Amino acid sequence: MPTFLIVYNIAFLHKKIKLKQLSKLSMIDFYLERSYKNKVISEKVFNKKSNELANITKLIYGWIRSY
């Protein structure tokens, strides 16, 4: 197998893994919102964790675009 195909396959695999991580982050965000609406967590915790998730999501989208 030529080297460029190996590199392309690795990059594609990494993109696939990152997309999978984005879907997991989306689920975490959903459950975080549900926890807040059901008053399991405070608004302060909700805002802090939501901002952290947003930053992680931005990083992953940046990594996906870089390939």
C-alpha positions in Angstrom: 0.0 0.0 0.0 1.4 3.4 -1.0 2.5 5.8 1.9 0.0 8.5 0.9 -2.9 6.0 1.2 -1.7 5.0 4.7 -1.6 8.6 5.8 -5.0 9.3 4.3 -6.5 6.3 6.1 -5.0 7.4 9.4 -6.4 10.9 8.9 -9.8 9.5 8.0 -9.8 7.2 11.0 -8.9 10.1 13.3 -11.8 12.2 11.8 -14.1 9.3 12.3 -13.0 9.0 16.0 -13.4 12.8 16.5 -16.9 12.7 15.0 -17.8 9.9 17.4 -16.5 12.0 20.3 -18.7 14.9 19.1 -21.7 12.7 19.3 -20.7 11.7 22.9 -20.3 15.3 23.8 -23.7 16.0 22.4 -25.2 13.3 24.7 -23.4 14.7 27.7 -24.8 18.2 26.9 -28.3 16.8 26.6 -28.0 15.0 30.0 -26.5 18.1 31.5 -29.4 20.2 30.3 -31.9 17.6 31.6 -30.2 17.6 35.0 -30.5 21.4 35.2 -34.2 21.4 34.1 -34.9 18.7 36.7 -33.1 20.8 39.3 -30.5 18.1 40.0 -27.7 20.6 39.5 -27.5 24.4 40.1 -27.4 27.1 37.4 -23.8 27.9 38.3 -22.7 24.3 37.7 -24.8 24.1 34.5 -23.2 27.3 33.1 -19.6 26.2 34.0 -20.0 22.7 32.5 -21.8 24.0 29.4 -18.9 26.4 28.7 -16.4 23.6 29.2 -18.3 21.4 26.7 -18.5 24.3 24.2 -14.8 24.8 24.4 -14.1 21.1 23.9 -16.5 21.0 21.0 -14.8 24.0 19.3 -11.4 22.2 19.7 -12.6 19.0 18.1 -14.3 20.9 15.2 -11.0 22.7 14.6 -9.1 19.4 14.6 -11.6 18.0 12.1 -11.2 21.0 9.8 -7.4 20.8 9.9 -7.3 17.5 8.0 
